[in-house]
Structures are given as C-alpha cells and as structure tokens.
Amino acid sequence: MLYICIPSRNEAQTVGLLLWKIRQVFTDAPREYHLLVGDDASTDATPDVLAPYTKVLPLTVLRQDRHAGYARTLERLLRHAVTLSDRPRRDAAVVLHADFLHDPATIPELLKKFDSGADLVVAESQGEGAPTRGHRLLRRYAPLLLRRRGRVPGVRDTVSGFLAMRLSVAKDALPGNGPVLMSDGWAANAELIARAAAVSRKVDGVATRERYDLLQRPLDYDPWAAAKALWRAAGR
C-alpha cells in the first residue's frame, strides 16, 4: 500500500487538480494507494474543494482547526499513515506539496527505486525555472547552507519536499507522539530527510523538475529569510 501524504494550506486552486493527476498516474501504473491530505486550517475554499473527492477517490482529509504549520502537518500525516499500515516494512509514504510544484508523473520513478530496495528516495531539483534569481540561488545552494550536519550521503537535494520512504523508516524517524521536527518549511524537509536517512539501509534519489509555471499564486517566502532559517537549523 502507498500512502500519498499531501500537506495543504489554502491550496483550493490546485489541490483538486493534483489529486486527479495522481489518480491518472495510478490508472496508468496500477498500485494500491490511499491519499492523505493534511488541511492546516485553510481559510479559503480548500475544504469545499476536497469534499467531493472523498466520495470518488480513496481519500482521507485530516483537518486542523488551528494553524499548526508545515512541519506539524507533515508529522501528523506520516504518523497517521503508520497507524493505517499493517505492513510498515513493505508499505511506503510518498510526500509532495499541494501547490502542484511537484509533478505526480515522477511518482513511478520514486517507486522503482523503492521497489529495488531503497528505504528513502528523494526527488531532487536544482530550482530550474524559479521565478527570481534569489529563489533560484536558494533552491540550488540550500544544501550548502545546512553545512555538514545537513548532508546526507547519496542525496544532493536535502531540502526536497517530494520523497518516498518506507513506513518503518517513518516510524523510527518520528518516534513518540510529540513534535520531532524543530524547524519549518525547507528546514523541516532537511530534518526529516536526515532523520530518515539515519535509520535507512539504502538511500537513493531521482531527478525531477519543479513546476513553477503551474503555481497559481506567488511563492510566499522570502529567499533570504529562508536562507537564514536553514543556517540556524544546521546549527541546531
């Protein structure tokens, strides 16, 4: 079983299309899957968009009434996937964003690596097509900002939010019930990848291209503030 974990906040314009694209992926390459969307207290029409999809897709929506942030939403999704699985050493979680930045067509490539024995597979991008030079530079050099503590052998893109991991790895990487990831945004991705890699027997990556041209709204982060956050996270 594959659990597709999608953290979402105010993504009414894209989350429905993303779900349908994922459905098309598994129509062409059949696998048993379940969609898990974490609605982090969206204030737009995201709940209304998701409601009809629960009737036609294998979809569970985990809504938070109070804004908890990306890291907490991501942890909740992965932990929920672990609780649903009765075969955590064979089942996998795939994480991707709801803003359509990540192309669902890459999922089969992630799963090929997973089926070949990888416990953690990261979809790696260099930020081609990012809207500003600041965003492109940050996306490309973010792993360097993490310094040695954020380096993972076999992974070039340690801030990727698009990955697949064995559920037994997710369970070991996020022990207990309380918060584990101490950062948010890209830094939270780096923390998760580092924690997952530490309990994985094999780590691999696949090339992907982020689809900035499909974003329905401007990127909502300052690249220089994000760079500082990554540097601070490395210090922790």
DAURTA-V843659 format. One record per residue. RES is the residue in one small letter. PSI is psi in radians with two decimals (999 if undefined). BURIAL is # if it has 9 or more other C-alpha atoms within 8 Angstrom, else .. Layout:
BEGIN
<<RES/PSI/BURIAL> <RES/PSI/BURIAL>>
END
This chain:
BEGIN
<<m/2.43/#> <l/2.30/#> <y/1.98/#> <i/1.89/#> <c/2.11/#> <i/1.70/#> <p/2.38/#> <s/2.43/#> <r/2.04/#> <n/0.91/#> <e/0.65/#> <a/-0.54/#> <q/-0.35/.> <t/-0.43/#> <v/-0.62/#> <g/-0.77/#> <l/-0.69/.> <l/-0.80/#> <l/-0.72/.> <w/-0.63/.> <k/-0.67/#> <i/-0.71/#> <r/-0.73/#> <q/-0.67/.> <v/-0.79/#> <f/-0.21/#> <t/-0.70/.> <d/-0.59/.> <a/1.40/.> <p/2.24/.> <r/2.64/.> <e/2.20/.> <y/2.80/#> <h/2.29/#> <l/2.29/#> <l/1.99/#> <v/2.19/#> <g/1.82/#> <d/1.82/#> <d/1.28/#> <a/0.82/#> <s/2.47/#> <t/0.03/.> <d/-2.68/.> <a/0.27/#> <t/-0.83/#> <p/-0.68/#> <d/-0.63/.> <v/-0.71/#> <l/-0.55/#> <a/-0.90/.> <p/-0.45/.> <y/-0.45/#> <t/-0.32/#> <k/-0.32/.> <v/-0.15/.> <l/2.73/.> <p/1.44/.> <l/2.32/#> <t/2.28/#> <v/2.14/#> <l/1.78/#> <r/2.41/.> <q/2.24/#> <d/-0.38/.> <r/2.40/.> <h/2.09/.> <a/-0.31/#> <g/2.86/.> <y/-0.79/#> <a/-0.80/#> <r/-0.68/#> <t/-0.75/#> <l/-0.78/#> <e/-0.76/#> <r/-0.74/#> <l/-0.82/#> <l/-0.71/#> <r/-0.65/#> <h/-0.69/.> <a/-0.72/#> <v/-0.73/#> <t/-0.51/.> <l/-0.43/.> <s/2.41/#> <d/0.06/.> <r/1.16/.> <p/-0.37/#> <r/-0.27/.> <r/-0.47/.> <d/2.81/#> <a/2.71/#> <a/2.36/#> <v/2.21/#> <v/2.30/#> <l/2.82/#> <h/2.71/#> <a/-0.09/#> <d/0.10/#> <f/0.27/#> <l/-0.58/#> <h/2.35/#> <d/2.02/#> <p/-0.36/#> <a/-0.28/.> <t/-0.30/#> <i/-0.79/#> <p/-0.56/#> <e/-0.68/.> <l/-0.74/#> <l/-0.50/#> <k/-0.76/.> <k/-0.71/#> <f/-0.80/#> <d/-0.40/.> <s/0.03/.> <g/-0.05/.> <a/2.39/#> <d/-0.44/#> <l/2.19/#> <v/2.17/#> <v/2.26/#> <a/2.06/#> <e/2.34/#> <s/2.74/#> <q/0.19/#> <g/0.33/#> <e/2.32/.> <g/-0.04/#> <a/2.56/#> <p/-0.43/.> <t/2.81/.> <r/-0.65/.> <g/-0.76/.> <h/-0.68/#> <r/-0.76/#> <l/-0.74/#> <l/-0.78/#> <r/-0.62/#> <r/-0.68/#> <y/0.12/.> <a/-0.73/#> <p/-0.55/#> <l/-0.58/.> <l/-0.42/#> <l/-0.16/#> <r/-2.85/#> <r/-0.58/.> <r/-0.39/.> <g/0.11/#> <r/2.38/#> <v/2.04/#> <p/2.28/.> <g/-0.07/.> <v/2.12/#> <r/-0.58/.> <d/1.47/#> <t/0.10/#> <v/0.21/#> <s/2.41/#> <g/0.28/#> <f/1.92/#> <l/2.93/#> <a/2.43/#> <m/2.60/#> <r/2.46/#> <l/-0.47/#> <s/-0.57/#> <v/-0.76/#> <a/-0.71/#> <k/-0.75/#> <d/-0.55/#> <a/-0.44/#> <l/1.21/#> <p/2.72/.> <g/-2.88/.> <n/-0.24/.> <g/3.02/.> <p/2.38/.> <v/-0.79/.> <l/2.11/#> <m/-0.13/.> <s/-3.05/#> <d/3.00/#> <g/-2.44/.> <w/-0.67/#> <a/-0.62/#> <a/-0.68/#> <n/-0.77/#> <a/-0.73/#> <e/-0.81/#> <l/-0.80/#> <i/-0.74/#> <a/-0.75/#> <r/-0.75/#> <a/-0.70/#> <a/-0.59/#> <a/-0.40/.> <v/0.29/#> <s/2.50/#> <r/-0.60/.> <k/2.30/#> <v/2.41/#> <d/3.03/#> <g/2.77/#> <v/2.59/#> <a/2.47/.> <t/2.95/#> <r/2.13/#> <e/2.41/#> <r/1.29/#> <y/-0.42/#> <d/-0.27/.> <l/-0.05/.> <l/2.40/#> <q/-0.03/.> <r/2.79/.> <p/2.65/.> <l/2.32/.> <d/0.57/.> <y/2.59/.> <d/2.10/.> <p/-0.59/#> <w/-0.66/.> <a/-0.67/.> <a/-0.66/#> <a/-0.75/#> <k/-0.69/.> <a/-0.68/#> <l/-0.71/#> <w/-0.73/#> <r/-0.70/.> <a/-0.67/#> <a/-0.63/#> <g/-0.55/.> <r/999/.>>
END
